[in-house]
Amino acid sequence: RCTVQEQIKMHAAKGVSFVACEFSLKERNVSKDDIIMEANFVRSGALEIVTKQKKGWSYLKAGF
């Protein structure tokens, strides 16, 4: 049974990107140091989604 961190590393090794929204981090008073090492950062998650969709990417939202 893999831990979440092991699963993240496994997927990252296969090319899956993990990206954190700097705006949301600031709003929630979360430091970048608290985010997984495998993550990259974007200024605005919403803008990143729109930009990717314009390039033909699909967006799937899971959870809440």
PDBQT receptor file of N, H, CA, C and O in Angstrom, charges set to zero:
ATOM      1  N   ARG A   1       0.840  -1.184   0.000  1.00  0.00    +0.000 N 
ATOM      2  CA  ARG A   1       0.000   0.000   0.000  1.00  0.00    +0.000 C 
ATOM      3  C   ARG A   1       0.880   1.242   0.000  1.00  0.00    +0.000 C 
ATOM      4  O   ARG A   1       1.749   1.389   0.860  1.00  0.00    +0.000 OA
ATOM      5  N   CYS A   2       0.660   2.139  -0.962  1.00  0.00    +0.000 N 
ATOM      6  H   CYS A   2      -0.046   2.019  -1.660  1.00  0.00    +0.000 HD
ATOM      7  CA  CYS A   2       1.469   3.348  -1.092  1.00  0.00    +0.000 C 
ATOM      8  C   CYS A   2       0.903   4.486  -0.253  1.00  0.00    +0.000 C 
ATOM      9  O   CYS A   2      -0.309   4.616  -0.078  1.00  0.00    +0.000 OA
ATOM     10  N   THR A   3       1.814   5.303   0.260  1.00  0.00    +0.000 N 
ATOM     11  H   THR A   3       2.798   5.198   0.118  1.00  0.00    +0.000 HD
ATOM     12  CA  THR A   3       1.375   6.536   0.910  1.00  0.00    +0.000 C 
ATOM     13  C   THR A   3       1.036   7.550  -0.183  1.00  0.00    +0.000 C 
ATOM     14  O   THR A   3       1.396   7.362  -1.345  1.00  0.00    +0.000 OA
ATOM     15  N   VAL A   4       0.352   8.607   0.190  1.00  0.00    +0.000 N 
ATOM     16  H   VAL A   4       0.060   8.760   1.134  1.00  0.00    +0.000 HD
ATOM     17  CA  VAL A   4       0.007   9.650  -0.789  1.00  0.00    +0.000 C 
ATOM     18  C   VAL A   4       1.290  10.233  -1.389  1.00  0.00    +0.000 C 
ATOM     19  O   VAL A   4       1.364  10.454  -2.598  1.00  0.00    +0.000 OA
ATOM     20  N   GLN A   5       2.290  10.478  -0.554  1.00  0.00    +0.000 N 
ATOM     21  H   GLN A   5       2.229  10.298   0.428  1.00  0.00    +0.000 HD
ATOM     22  CA  GLN A   5       3.547  11.047  -1.050  1.00  0.00    +0.000 C 
ATOM     23  C   GLN A   5       4.195  10.122  -2.084  1.00  0.00    +0.000 C 
ATOM     24  O   GLN A   5       4.723  10.592  -3.092  1.00  0.00    +0.000 OA
ATOM     25  N   GLU A   6       4.157   8.810  -1.836  1.00  0.00    +0.000 N 
ATOM     26  H   GLU A   6       3.728   8.428  -1.017  1.00  0.00    +0.000 HD
ATOM     27  CA  GLU A   6       4.718   7.842  -2.791  1.00  0.00    +0.000 C 
ATOM     28  C   GLU A   6       3.933   7.864  -4.098  1.00  0.00    +0.000 C 
ATOM     29  O   GLU A   6       4.521   7.777  -5.176  1.00  0.00    +0.000 OA
ATOM     30  N   GLN A   7       2.620   7.979  -4.010  1.00  0.00    +0.000 N 
ATOM     31  H   GLN A   7       2.143   8.049  -3.134  1.00  0.00    +0.000 HD
ATOM     32  CA  GLN A   7       1.782   8.041  -5.211  1.00  0.00    +0.000 C 
ATOM     33  C   GLN A   7       2.080   9.307  -6.006  1.00  0.00    +0.000 C 
ATOM     34  O   GLN A   7       2.146   9.270  -7.235  1.00  0.00    +0.000 OA
ATOM     35  N   ILE A   8       2.257  10.415  -5.316  1.00  0.00    +0.000 N 
ATOM     36  H   ILE A   8       2.203  10.445  -4.318  1.00  0.00    +0.000 HD
ATOM     37  CA  ILE A   8       2.584  11.679  -5.986  1.00  0.00    +0.000 C 
ATOM     38  C   ILE A   8       3.912  11.540  -6.722  1.00  0.00    +0.000 C 
ATOM     39  O   ILE A   8       4.019  11.927  -7.885  1.00  0.00    +0.000 OA
ATOM     40  N   LYS A   9       4.914  10.995  -6.057  1.00  0.00    +0.000 N 
ATOM     41  H   LYS A   9       4.827  10.681  -5.112  1.00  0.00    +0.000 HD
ATOM     42  CA  LYS A   9       6.228  10.805  -6.690  1.00  0.00    +0.000 C 
ATOM     43  C   LYS A   9       6.118   9.897  -7.908  1.00  0.00    +0.000 C 
ATOM     44  O   LYS A   9       6.742  10.152  -8.938  1.00  0.00    +0.000 OA
ATOM     45  N   MET A  10       5.325   8.838  -7.787  1.00  0.00    +0.000 N 
ATOM     46  H   MET A  10       4.818   8.631  -6.951  1.00  0.00    +0.000 HD
ATOM     47  CA  MET A  10       5.146   7.894  -8.884  1.00  0.00    +0.000 C 
ATOM     48  C   MET A  10       4.516   8.598 -10.091  1.00  0.00    +0.000 C 
ATOM     49  O   MET A  10       4.982   8.442 -11.220  1.00  0.00    +0.000 OA
ATOM     50  N   HIS A  11       3.469   9.361  -9.847  1.00  0.00    +0.000 N 
ATOM     51  H   HIS A  11       3.091   9.487  -8.930  1.00  0.00    +0.000 HD
ATOM     52  CA  HIS A  11       2.796  10.063 -10.948  1.00  0.00    +0.000 C 
ATOM     53  C   HIS A  11       3.680  11.167 -11.527  1.00  0.00    +0.000 C 
ATOM     54  O   HIS A  11       3.705  11.370 -12.741  1.00  0.00    +0.000 OA
ATOM     55  N   ALA A  12       4.395  11.870 -10.674  1.00  0.00    +0.000 N 
ATOM     56  H   ALA A  12       4.375  11.704  -9.688  1.00  0.00    +0.000 HD
ATOM     57  CA  ALA A  12       5.304  12.918 -11.153  1.00  0.00    +0.000 C 
ATOM     58  C   ALA A  12       6.373  12.322 -12.066  1.00  0.00    +0.000 C 
ATOM     59  O   ALA A  12       6.751  12.936 -13.063  1.00  0.00    +0.000 OA
ATOM     60  N   ALA A  13       6.856  11.140 -11.732  1.00  0.00    +0.000 N 
ATOM     61  H   ALA A  13       6.549  10.641 -10.922  1.00  0.00    +0.000 HD
ATOM     62  CA  ALA A  13       7.862  10.465 -12.554  1.00  0.00    +0.000 C 
ATOM     63  C   ALA A  13       7.303  10.091 -13.925  1.00  0.00    +0.000 C 
ATOM     64  O   ALA A  13       8.056   9.933 -14.886  1.00  0.00    +0.000 OA
ATOM     65  N   LYS A  14       5.982   9.952 -14.011  1.00  0.00    +0.000 N 
ATOM     66  H   LYS A  14       5.370  10.081 -13.230  1.00  0.00    +0.000 HD
ATOM     67  CA  LYS A  14       5.328   9.634 -15.284  1.00  0.00    +0.000 C 
ATOM     68  C   LYS A  14       4.910  10.885 -16.048  1.00  0.00    +0.000 C 
ATOM     69  O   LYS A  14       4.305  10.789 -17.116  1.00  0.00    +0.000 OA
ATOM     70  N   GLY A  15       5.231  12.059 -15.505  1.00  0.00    +0.000 N 
ATOM     71  H   GLY A  15       5.723  12.137 -14.638  1.00  0.00    +0.000 HD
ATOM     72  CA  GLY A  15       4.945  13.296 -16.227  1.00  0.00    +0.000 C 
ATOM     73  C   GLY A  15       3.738  14.078 -15.747  1.00  0.00    +0.000 C 
ATOM     74  O   GLY A  15       3.389  15.095 -16.344  1.00  0.00    +0.000 OA
ATOM     75  N   VAL A  16       3.090  13.624 -14.676  1.00  0.00    +0.000 N 
ATOM     76  H   VAL A  16       3.374  12.797 -14.191  1.00  0.00    +0.000 HD
ATOM     77  CA  VAL A  16       1.950  14.361 -14.137  1.00  0.00    +0.000 C 
ATOM     78  C   VAL A  16       2.466  15.593 -13.407  1.00  0.00    +0.000 C 
ATOM     79  O   VAL A  16       3.409  15.508 -12.621  1.00  0.00    +0.000 OA
ATOM     80  N   SER A  17       1.845  16.738 -13.669  1.00  0.00    +0.000 N 
ATOM     81  H   SER A  17       1.078  16.808 -14.308  1.00  0.00    +0.000 HD
ATOM     82  CA  SER A  17       2.244  17.987 -13.021  1.00  0.00    +0.000 C 
ATOM     83  C   SER A  17       1.361  18.274 -11.817  1.00  0.00    +0.000 C 
ATOM     84  O   SER A  17       0.142  18.114 -11.876  1.00  0.00    +0.000 OA
ATOM     85  N   PHE A  18       1.978  18.693 -10.743  1.00  0.00    +0.000 N 
ATOM     86  H   PHE A  18       2.969  18.823 -10.695  1.00  0.00    +0.000 HD
ATOM     87  CA  PHE A  18       1.277  19.149  -9.553  1.00  0.00    +0.000 C 
ATOM     88  C   PHE A  18       1.587  20.631  -9.403  1.00  0.00    +0.000 C 
ATOM     89  O   PHE A  18       2.746  21.026  -9.281  1.00  0.00    +0.000 OA
ATOM     90  N   VAL A  19       0.536  21.445  -9.414  1.00  0.00    +0.000 N 
ATOM     91  H   VAL A  19      -0.406  21.123  -9.513  1.00  0.00    +0.000 HD
ATOM     92  CA  VAL A  19       0.711  22.890  -9.440  1.00  0.00    +0.000 C 
ATOM     93  C   VAL A  19      -0.138  23.532  -8.351  1.00  0.00    +0.000 C 
ATOM     94  O   VAL A  19      -1.315  23.206  -8.196  1.00  0.00    +0.000 OA
ATOM     95  N   ALA A  20       0.467  24.444  -7.600  1.00  0.00    +0.000 N 
ATOM     96  H   ALA A  20       1.423  24.709  -7.726  1.00  0.00    +0.000 HD
ATOM     97  CA  ALA A  20      -0.239  25.157  -6.537  1.00  0.00    +0.000 C 
ATOM     98  C   ALA A  20      -0.453  26.611  -6.940  1.00  0.00    +0.000 C 
ATOM     99  O   ALA A  20       0.417  27.231  -7.552  1.00  0.00    +0.000 OA
ATOM    100  N   CYS A  21      -1.612  27.143  -6.593  1.00  0.00    +0.000 N 
ATOM    101  H   CYS A  21      -2.319  26.639  -6.096  1.00  0.00    +0.000 HD
ATOM    102  CA  CYS A  21      -1.983  28.520  -6.897  1.00  0.00    +0.000 C 
ATOM    103  C   CYS A  21      -1.424  29.453  -5.816  1.00  0.00    +0.000 C 
ATOM    104  O   CYS A  21      -1.789  29.337  -4.646  1.00  0.00    +0.000 OA
ATOM    105  N   GLU A  22      -0.545  30.369  -6.204  1.00  0.00    +0.000 N 
ATOM    106  H   GLU A  22      -0.248  30.464  -7.154  1.00  0.00    +0.000 HD
ATOM    107  CA  GLU A  22       0.055  31.300  -5.249  1.00  0.00    +0.000 C 
ATOM    108  C   GLU A  22      -0.999  32.207  -4.607  1.00  0.00    +0.000 C 
ATOM    109  O   GLU A  22      -0.885  32.551  -3.430  1.00  0.00    +0.000 OA
ATOM    110  N   PHE A  23      -2.014  32.592  -5.368  1.00  0.00    +0.000 N 
ATOM    111  H   PHE A  23      -2.106  32.312  -6.323  1.00  0.00    +0.000 HD
ATOM    112  CA  PHE A  23      -3.081  33.432  -4.831  1.00  0.00    +0.000 C 
ATOM    113  C   PHE A  23      -3.801  32.701  -3.688  1.00  0.00    +0.000 C 
ATOM    114  O   PHE A  23      -4.041  33.283  -2.631  1.00  0.00    +0.000 OA
ATOM    115  N   SER A  24      -4.141  31.435  -3.903  1.00  0.00    +0.000 N 
ATOM    116  H   SER A  24      -3.946  30.962  -4.762  1.00  0.00    +0.000 HD
ATOM    117  CA  SER A  24      -4.830  30.655  -2.872  1.00  0.00    +0.000 C 
ATOM    118  C   SER A  24      -3.946  30.441  -1.649  1.00  0.00    +0.000 C 
ATOM    119  O   SER A  24      -4.422  30.494  -0.515  1.00  0.00    +0.000 OA
ATOM    120  N   LEU A  25      -2.653  30.198  -1.884  1.00  0.00    +0.000 N 
ATOM    121  H   LEU A  25      -2.267  30.155  -2.805  1.00  0.00    +0.000 HD
ATOM    122  CA  LEU A  25      -1.736  30.035  -0.760  1.00  0.00    +0.000 C 
ATOM    123  C   LEU A  25      -1.727  31.293   0.101  1.00  0.00    +0.000 C 
ATOM    124  O   LEU A  25      -1.795  31.225   1.328  1.00  0.00    +0.000 OA
ATOM    125  N   LYS A  26      -1.643  32.438  -0.562  1.00  0.00    +0.000 N 
ATOM    126  H   LYS A  26      -1.588  32.494  -1.559  1.00  0.00    +0.000 HD
ATOM    127  CA  LYS A  26      -1.615  33.709   0.167  1.00  0.00    +0.000 C 
ATOM    128  C   LYS A  26      -2.921  33.934   0.925  1.00  0.00    +0.000 C 
ATOM    129  O   LYS A  26      -2.902  34.342   2.086  1.00  0.00    +0.000 OA
ATOM    130  N   GLU A  27      -4.054  33.668   0.274  1.00  0.00    +0.000 N 
ATOM    131  H   GLU A  27      -4.069  33.336  -0.669  1.00  0.00    +0.000 HD
ATOM    132  CA  GLU A  27      -5.368  33.845   0.911  1.00  0.00    +0.000 C 
ATOM    133  C   GLU A  27      -5.534  32.955   2.130  1.00  0.00    +0.000 C 
ATOM    134  O   GLU A  27      -6.207  33.329   3.091  1.00  0.00    +0.000 OA
ATOM    135  N   ARG A  28      -4.921  31.772   2.093  1.00  0.00    +0.000 N 
ATOM    136  H   ARG A  28      -4.374  31.469   1.313  1.00  0.00    +0.000 HD
ATOM    137  CA  ARG A  28      -5.060  30.809   3.189  1.00  0.00    +0.000 C 
ATOM    138  C   ARG A  28      -3.871  30.833   4.146  1.00  0.00    +0.000 C 
ATOM    139  O   ARG A  28      -3.773  30.021   5.065  1.00  0.00    +0.000 OA
ATOM    140  N   ASN A  29      -2.967  31.790   3.902  1.00  0.00    +0.000 N 
ATOM    141  H   ASN A  29      -3.046  32.449   3.155  1.00  0.00    +0.000 HD
ATOM    142  CA  ASN A  29      -1.779  31.959   4.738  1.00  0.00    +0.000 C 
ATOM    143  C   ASN A  29      -0.956  30.672   4.836  1.00  0.00    +0.000 C 
ATOM    144  O   ASN A  29      -0.552  30.252   5.921  1.00  0.00    +0.000 OA
ATOM    145  N   VAL A  30      -0.720  30.060   3.670  1.00  0.00    +0.000 N 
ATOM    146  H   VAL A  30      -1.047  30.401   2.789  1.00  0.00    +0.000 HD
ATOM    147  CA  VAL A  30       0.075  28.835   3.574  1.00  0.00    +0.000 C 
ATOM    148  C   VAL A  30       1.398  29.179   2.886  1.00  0.00    +0.000 C 
ATOM    149  O   VAL A  30       1.414  29.839   1.847  1.00  0.00    +0.000 OA
ATOM    150  N   SER A  31       2.483  28.733   3.466  1.00  0.00    +0.000 N 
ATOM    151  H   SER A  31       2.470  28.197   4.310  1.00  0.00    +0.000 HD
ATOM    152  CA  SER A  31       3.809  28.970   2.908  1.00  0.00    +0.000 C 
ATOM    153  C   SER A  31       4.094  27.992   1.770  1.00  0.00    +0.000 C 
ATOM    154  O   SER A  31       3.613  26.859   1.781  1.00  0.00    +0.000 OA
ATOM    155  N   LYS A  32       4.871  28.434   0.800  1.00  0.00    +0.000 N 
ATOM    156  H   LYS A  32       5.262  29.354   0.792  1.00  0.00    +0.000 HD
ATOM    157  CA  LYS A  32       5.303  27.527  -0.269  1.00  0.00    +0.000 C 
ATOM    158  C   LYS A  32       6.101  26.357   0.306  1.00  0.00    +0.000 C 
ATOM    159  O   LYS A  32       6.114  25.269  -0.269  1.00  0.00    +0.000 OA
ATOM    160  N   ASP A  33       6.757  26.581   1.428  1.00  0.00    +0.000 N 
ATOM    161  H   ASP A  33       6.746  27.465   1.895  1.00  0.00    +0.000 HD
ATOM    162  CA  ASP A  33       7.537  25.521   2.072  1.00  0.00    +0.000 C 
ATOM    163  C   ASP A  33       6.650  24.379   2.567  1.00  0.00    +0.000 C 
ATOM    164  O   ASP A  33       7.132  23.267   2.787  1.00  0.00    +0.000 OA
ATOM    165  N   ASP A  34       5.349  24.653   2.743  1.00  0.00    +0.000 N 
ATOM    166  H   ASP A  34       4.958  25.556   2.564  1.00  0.00    +0.000 HD
ATOM    167  CA  ASP A  34       4.410  23.632   3.209  1.00  0.00    +0.000 C 
ATOM    168  C   ASP A  34       3.861  22.772   2.073  1.00  0.00    +0.000 C 
ATOM    169  O   ASP A  34       3.137  21.807   2.319  1.00  0.00    +0.000 OA
ATOM    170  N   ILE A  35       4.200  23.113   0.845  1.00  0.00    +0.000 N 
ATOM    171  H   ILE A  35       4.788  23.896   0.646  1.00  0.00    +0.000 HD
ATOM    172  CA  ILE A  35       3.700  22.405  -0.333  1.00  0.00    +0.000 C 
ATOM    173  C   ILE A  35       4.712  21.335  -0.739  1.00  0.00    +0.000 C 
ATOM    174  O   ILE A  35       5.917  21.516  -0.564  1.00  0.00    +0.000 OA
ATOM    175  N   ILE A  36       4.223  20.228  -1.276  1.00  0.00    +0.000 N 
ATOM    176  H   ILE A  36       3.244  20.080  -1.417  1.00  0.00    +0.000 HD
ATOM    177  CA  ILE A  36       5.094  19.122  -1.666  1.00  0.00    +0.000 C 
ATOM    178  C   ILE A  36       6.208  19.572  -2.611  1.00  0.00    +0.000 C 
ATOM    179  O   ILE A  36       6.028  20.479  -3.423  1.00  0.00    +0.000 OA
ATOM    180  N   MET A  37       7.336  18.931  -2.488  1.00  0.00    +0.000 N 
ATOM    181  H   MET A  37       7.483  18.194  -1.828  1.00  0.00    +0.000 HD
ATOM    182  CA  MET A  37       8.508  19.279  -3.310  1.00  0.00    +0.000 C 
ATOM    183  C   MET A  37       8.238  19.129  -4.800  1.00  0.00    +0.000 C 
ATOM    184  O   MET A  37       8.810  19.856  -5.612  1.00  0.00    +0.000 OA
ATOM    185  N   GLU A  38       7.369  18.192  -5.162  1.00  0.00    +0.000 N 
ATOM    186  H   GLU A  38       6.904  17.602  -4.502  1.00  0.00    +0.000 HD
ATOM    187  CA  GLU A  38       7.103  17.906  -6.566  1.00  0.00    +0.000 C 
ATOM    188  C   GLU A  38       6.254  18.990  -7.237  1.00  0.00    +0.000 C 
ATOM    189  O   GLU A  38       6.118  19.000  -8.460  1.00  0.00    +0.000 OA
ATOM    190  N   ALA A  39       5.692  19.889  -6.451  1.00  0.00    +0.000 N 
ATOM    191  H   ALA A  39       5.803  19.880  -5.458  1.00  0.00    +0.000 HD
ATOM    192  CA  ALA A  39       4.783  20.904  -7.000  1.00  0.00    +0.000 C 
ATOM    193  C   ALA A  39       5.530  22.083  -7.607  1.00  0.00    +0.000 C 
ATOM    194  O   ALA A  39       6.609  22.470  -7.159  1.00  0.00    +0.000 OA
ATOM    195  N   ASN A  40       4.921  22.628  -8.630  1.00  0.00    +0.000 N 
ATOM    196  H   ASN A  40       4.044  22.313  -8.993  1.00  0.00    +0.000 HD
ATOM    197  CA  ASN A  40       5.327  23.908  -9.184  1.00  0.00    +0.000 C 
ATOM    198  C   ASN A  40       4.280  24.922  -8.746  1.00  0.00    +0.000 C 
ATOM    199  O   ASN A  40       3.279  24.552  -8.133  1.00  0.00    +0.000 OA
ATOM    200  N   PHE A  41       4.497  26.183  -9.051  1.00  0.00    +0.000 N 
ATOM    201  H   PHE A  41       5.310  26.483  -9.549  1.00  0.00    +0.000 HD
ATOM    202  CA  PHE A  41       3.588  27.234  -8.621  1.00  0.00    +0.000 C 
ATOM    203  C   PHE A  41       3.176  28.098  -9.806  1.00  0.00    +0.000 C 
ATOM    204  O   PHE A  41       3.963  28.355 -10.717  1.00  0.00    +0.000 OA
ATOM    205  N   VAL A  42       1.927  28.536  -9.771  1.00  0.00    +0.000 N 
ATOM    206  H   VAL A  42       1.288  28.327  -9.031  1.00  0.00    +0.000 HD
ATOM    207  CA  VAL A  42       1.417  29.501 -10.746  1.00  0.00    +0.000 C 
ATOM    208  C   VAL A  42       0.790  30.645  -9.971  1.00  0.00    +0.000 C 
ATOM    209  O   VAL A  42       0.297  30.457  -8.859  1.00  0.00    +0.000 OA
ATOM    210  N   ARG A  43       0.810  31.819 -10.559  1.00  0.00    +0.000 N 
ATOM    211  H   ARG A  43       1.211  31.971 -11.463  1.00  0.00    +0.000 HD
ATOM    212  CA  ARG A  43       0.252  32.998  -9.886  1.00  0.00    +0.000 C 
ATOM    213  C   ARG A  43      -1.237  32.829  -9.613  1.00  0.00    +0.000 C 
ATOM    214  O   ARG A  43      -1.722  33.122  -8.520  1.00  0.00    +0.000 OA
ATOM    215  N   SER A  44      -1.954  32.349 -10.634  1.00  0.00    +0.000 N 
ATOM    216  H   SER A  44      -1.560  32.112 -11.521  1.00  0.00    +0.000 HD
ATOM    217  CA  SER A  44      -3.401  32.197 -10.529  1.00  0.00    +0.000 C 
ATOM    218  C   SER A  44      -3.815  30.845 -11.100  1.00  0.00    +0.000 C 
ATOM    219  O   SER A  44      -3.601  30.575 -12.282  1.00  0.00    +0.000 OA
ATOM    220  N   GLY A  45      -4.402  30.002 -10.267  1.00  0.00    +0.000 N 
ATOM    221  H   GLY A  45      -4.576  30.221  -9.307  1.00  0.00    +0.000 HD
ATOM    222  CA  GLY A  45      -4.865  28.702 -10.734  1.00  0.00    +0.000 C 
ATOM    223  C   GLY A  45      -5.940  28.827 -11.796  1.00  0.00    +0.000 C 
ATOM    224  O   GLY A  45      -5.935  28.092 -12.783  1.00  0.00    +0.000 OA
ATOM    225  N   ALA A  46      -6.872  29.767 -11.592  1.00  0.00    +0.000 N 
ATOM    226  H   ALA A  46      -6.876  30.364 -10.790  1.00  0.00    +0.000 HD
ATOM    227  CA  ALA A  46      -7.959  29.964 -12.557  1.00  0.00    +0.000 C 
ATOM    228  C   ALA A  46      -7.405  30.382 -13.917  1.00  0.00    +0.000 C 
ATOM    229  O   ALA A  46      -7.840  29.874 -14.950  1.00  0.00    +0.000 OA
ATOM    230  N   LEU A  47      -6.461  31.294 -13.918  1.00  0.00    +0.000 N 
ATOM    231  H   LEU A  47      -6.108  31.707 -13.079  1.00  0.00    +0.000 HD
ATOM    232  CA  LEU A  47      -5.852  31.742 -15.181  1.00  0.00    +0.000 C 
ATOM    233  C   LEU A  47      -5.091  30.599 -15.844  1.00  0.00    +0.000 C 
ATOM    234  O   LEU A  47      -5.106  30.474 -17.068  1.00  0.00    +0.000 OA
ATOM    235  N   GLU A  48      -4.435  29.777 -15.057  1.00  0.00    +0.000 N 
ATOM    236  H   GLU A  48      -4.422  29.879 -14.062  1.00  0.00    +0.000 HD
ATOM    237  CA  GLU A  48      -3.701  28.621 -15.588  1.00  0.00    +0.000 C 
ATOM    238  C   GLU A  48      -4.663  27.649 -16.273  1.00  0.00    +0.000 C 
ATOM    239  O   GLU A  48      -4.359  27.129 -17.346  1.00  0.00    +0.000 OA
ATOM    240  N   ILE A  49      -5.815  27.405 -15.659  1.00  0.00    +0.000 N 
ATOM    241  H   ILE A  49      -6.062  27.828 -14.788  1.00  0.00    +0.000 HD
ATOM    242  CA  ILE A  49      -6.817  26.500 -16.246  1.00  0.00    +0.000 C 
ATOM    243  C   ILE A  49      -7.325  27.048 -17.566  1.00  0.00    +0.000 C 
ATOM    244  O   ILE A  49      -7.406  26.314 -18.550  1.00  0.00    +0.000 OA
ATOM    245  N   VAL A  50      -7.669  28.328 -17.600  1.00  0.00    +0.000 N 
ATOM    246  H   VAL A  50      -7.604  28.924 -16.800  1.00  0.00    +0.000 HD
ATOM    247  CA  VAL A  50      -8.181  28.950 -18.828  1.00  0.00    +0.000 C 
ATOM    248  C   VAL A  50      -7.123  28.882 -19.929  1.00  0.00    +0.000 C 
ATOM    249  O   VAL A  50      -7.434  28.550 -21.072  1.00  0.00    +0.000 OA
ATOM    250  N   THR A  51      -5.891  29.193 -19.588  1.00  0.00    +0.000 N 
ATOM    251  H   THR A  51      -5.638  29.463 -18.659  1.00  0.00    +0.000 HD
ATOM    252  CA  THR A  51      -4.792  29.151 -20.570  1.00  0.00    +0.000 C 
ATOM    253  C   THR A  51      -4.623  27.746 -21.132  1.00  0.00    +0.000 C 
ATOM    254  O   THR A  51      -4.469  27.575 -22.342  1.00  0.00    +0.000 OA
ATOM    255  N   LYS A  52      -4.650  26.755 -20.275  1.00  0.00    +0.000 N 
ATOM    256  H   LYS A  52      -4.776  26.894 -19.292  1.00  0.00    +0.000 HD
ATOM    257  CA  LYS A  52      -4.501  25.367 -20.732  1.00  0.00    +0.000 C 
ATOM    258  C   LYS A  52      -5.684  24.944 -21.603  1.00  0.00    +0.000 C 
ATOM    259  O   LYS A  52      -5.488  24.281 -22.621  1.00  0.00    +0.000 OA
ATOM    260  N   GLN A  53      -6.906  25.316 -21.219  1.00  0.00    +0.000 N 
ATOM    261  H   GLN A  53      -7.065  25.854 -20.392  1.00  0.00    +0.000 HD
ATOM    262  CA  GLN A  53      -8.088  24.955 -22.005  1.00  0.00    +0.000 C 
ATOM    263  C   GLN A  53      -8.028  25.572 -23.399  1.00  0.00    +0.000 C 
ATOM    264  O   GLN A  53      -8.444  24.938 -24.369  1.00  0.00    +0.000 OA
ATOM    265  N   LYS A  54      -7.524  26.782 -23.513  1.00  0.00    +0.000 N 
ATOM    266  H   LYS A  54      -7.186  27.297 -22.725  1.00  0.00    +0.000 HD
ATOM    267  CA  LYS A  54      -7.378  27.421 -24.826  1.00  0.00    +0.000 C 
ATOM    268  C   LYS A  54      -6.396  26.653 -25.706  1.00  0.00    +0.000 C 
ATOM    269  O   LYS A  54      -6.461  26.727 -26.933  1.00  0.00    +0.000 OA
ATOM    270  N   LYS A  55      -5.491  25.917 -25.073  1.00  0.00    +0.000 N 
ATOM    271  H   LYS A  55      -5.439  25.857 -24.076  1.00  0.00    +0.000 HD
ATOM    272  CA  LYS A  55      -4.506  25.114 -25.804  1.00  0.00    +0.000 C 
ATOM    273  C   LYS A  55      -5.009  23.696 -26.061  1.00  0.00    +0.000 C 
ATOM    274  O   LYS A  55      -4.274  22.856 -26.581  1.00  0.00    +0.000 OA
ATOM    275  N   GLY A  56      -6.275  23.431 -25.692  1.00  0.00    +0.000 N 
ATOM    276  H   GLY A  56      -6.872  24.114 -25.270  1.00  0.00    +0.000 HD
ATOM    277  CA  GLY A  56      -6.853  22.120 -25.968  1.00  0.00    +0.000 C 
ATOM    278  C   GLY A  56      -6.847  21.147 -24.805  1.00  0.00    +0.000 C 
ATOM    279  O   GLY A  56      -7.286  20.006 -24.952  1.00  0.00    +0.000 OA
ATOM    280  N   TRP A  57      -6.360  21.574 -23.658  1.00  0.00    +0.000 N 
ATOM    281  H   TRP A  57      -6.003  22.501 -23.538  1.00  0.00    +0.000 HD
ATOM    282  CA  TRP A  57      -6.351  20.697 -22.488  1.00  0.00    +0.000 C 
ATOM    283  C   TRP A  57      -7.773  20.557 -21.961  1.00  0.00    +0.000 C 
ATOM    284  O   TRP A  57      -8.631  21.398 -22.227  1.00  0.00    +0.000 OA
ATOM    285  N   SER A  58      -8.011  19.488 -21.213  1.00  0.00    +0.000 N 
ATOM    286  H   SER A  58      -7.314  18.805 -20.996  1.00  0.00    +0.000 HD
ATOM    287  CA  SER A  58      -9.297  19.286 -20.532  1.00  0.00    +0.000 C 
ATOM    288  C   SER A  58      -9.120  19.518 -19.044  1.00  0.00    +0.000 C 
ATOM    289  O   SER A  58      -8.029  19.346 -18.501  1.00  0.00    +0.000 OA
ATOM    290  N   TYR A  59     -10.200  19.909 -18.393  1.00  0.00    +0.000 N 
ATOM    291  H   TYR A  59     -11.086  20.048 -18.834  1.00  0.00    +0.000 HD
ATOM    292  CA  TYR A  59     -10.169  20.177 -16.965  1.00  0.00    +0.000 C 
ATOM    293  C   TYR A  59     -11.168  19.256 -16.269  1.00  0.00    +0.000 C 
ATOM    294  O   TYR A  59     -12.356  19.247 -16.592  1.00  0.00    +0.000 OA
ATOM    295  N   LEU A  60     -10.667  18.490 -15.319  1.00  0.00    +0.000 N 
ATOM    296  H   LEU A  60      -9.702  18.497 -15.057  1.00  0.00    +0.000 HD
ATOM    297  CA  LEU A  60     -11.519  17.611 -14.511  1.00  0.00    +0.000 C 
ATOM    298  C   LEU A  60     -11.368  18.024 -13.059  1.00  0.00    +0.000 C 
ATOM    299  O   LEU A  60     -10.251  18.162 -12.560  1.00  0.00    +0.000 OA
ATOM    300  N   LYS A  61     -12.466  18.219 -12.396  1.00  0.00    +0.000 N 
ATOM    301  H   LYS A  61     -13.373  18.107 -12.802  1.00  0.00    +0.000 HD
ATOM    302  CA  LYS A  61     -12.414  18.603 -10.976  1.00  0.00    +0.000 C 
ATOM    303  C   LYS A  61     -12.961  17.463 -10.147  1.00  0.00    +0.000 C 
ATOM    304  O   LYS A  61     -14.063  16.973 -10.394  1.00  0.00    +0.000 OA
ATOM    305  N   ALA A  62     -12.200  17.050  -9.178  1.00  0.00    +0.000 N 
ATOM    306  H   ALA A  62     -11.304  17.448  -8.977  1.00  0.00    +0.000 HD
ATOM    307  CA  ALA A  62     -12.626  15.993  -8.267  1.00  0.00    +0.000 C 
ATOM    308  C   ALA A  62     -12.801  16.575  -6.878  1.00  0.00    +0.000 C 
ATOM    309  O   ALA A  62     -12.175  17.576  -6.531  1.00  0.00    +0.000 OA
ATOM    310  N   GLY A  63     -13.636  15.956  -6.103  1.00  0.00    +0.000 N 
ATOM    311  H   GLY A  63     -14.144  15.143  -6.385  1.00  0.00    +0.000 HD
ATOM    312  CA  GLY A  63     -13.797  16.405  -4.719  1.00  0.00    +0.000 C 
ATOM    313  C   GLY A  63     -14.878  17.450  -4.567  1.00  0.00    +0.000 C 
ATOM    314  O   GLY A  63     -15.914  17.401  -5.231  1.00  0.00    +0.000 OA
ATOM    315  N   PHE A  64     -14.620  18.393  -3.683  1.00  0.00    +0.000 N 
ATOM    316  H   PHE A  64     -13.779  18.432  -3.144  1.00  0.00    +0.000 HD
ATOM    317  CA  PHE A  64     -15.632  19.378  -3.295  1.00  0.00    +0.000 C 
ATOM    318  C   PHE A  64     -16.106  20.271  -4.396  1.00  0.00    +0.000 C 
ATOM    319  O   PHE A  64     -16.956  21.132  -4.170  1.00  0.00    +0.000 OA
TER     320      PHE A  64
